[in-house]
Amino acid sequence: MEDSASLLSLADRMLWVTMLVAAPVLIASLVIGLVVGVIQAATSVNEQTLTFVPKLAVTALVLVVLGGSMLALVGDFMRDIFAAIAGITR
């Protein structure tokens, strides 16, 4: 019973870490897509590459700025997972 509780705790933390890593990129892309969409609707310019290039640039910028902290978060979580696996198997 104790092992299943620790596994469920790890699964819950895994979902939170996934959300924290994915959220900055997704939110930035969503905001840029919304802004470009409003501009396209206002100017009646329906060019597909006009939405793709700004999203790509913002995604790259977010990954450059926040990539180190994202990697540290995932690394800390992996360290905790390996420690928990070692504790469970004993």
N, C-alpha and C positions, 0 to 999 in steps of 0.2 A: 504493500500500500504506500509506503514511504517513497519507493522508487517511482511509482506512477505519479505521485504528486510532484516530485522533482522534475520528471519528464514533462509534465504539463506546464510547470513553471518555466522550463526552458523553451517550450513551444510558444508560450505567451510572450516571453521576452524576444523570441525570434521574430514574431510578428511586429512588435514594437520597433525593433532595430531595422527591419525591412521598411517600415513606414518612415522612420527618421532618415534613412538613407535615400529613399525614393522621393520623398515629399519635396525637397527643394527644387529638384530638376523638373518634376511634374508641375509644380505650382508656377515656376518661372515660365515654362513652356505654355501653360494655360493662359497666363496673363498676356504674354506676347501674342499668342494666337487670337485672343479676344481683342486686343488693341488693333492688330492688323486687320481682323475681320470687320471691326467698326470702320476703320479707314477705307477698306475696300467697299463696304456698303455705302459709305458717304460719297465716294468718288466714282462708283460703278466700274471699278477696275477689278476684273476677275482673273487675275494671273495666278496660277498655281505656285510658281516659284517665289512669288512675293510672300507667301506664308511660310514656306519651307526654310528659306535662307535666314530670316531673323530667328526662328525657333532653333535652328542649328547653331547659330552664333551664341545665343543666350544659354543654350544647354552646355556648350563648350566653356563659356565663361563661368557658369555655376560650378561645373566640374573642376575647373582650375582653381577657383576661389575656395570651394568647400570640399574638394576631393580629399585633402589631407585629413580633415576631421571625420569624413565619412569612412575613410580607410581605418582610422584609429578606432572608431566605434565598432566596425566589423571585426577588427583584430582583437579588441577587448572581449567581444562576445565569443569569438572562437576560442580564446584562451579559457574563458569560463566554461564553455562546452567541453573542452578536452579535460579540464579539471573535474567537471561533473561526471563525465564518462569514466574517468579513472576512479572516482569515488563510488560509483554505482557497481562497477565490476569487482570491487574488493569484497 
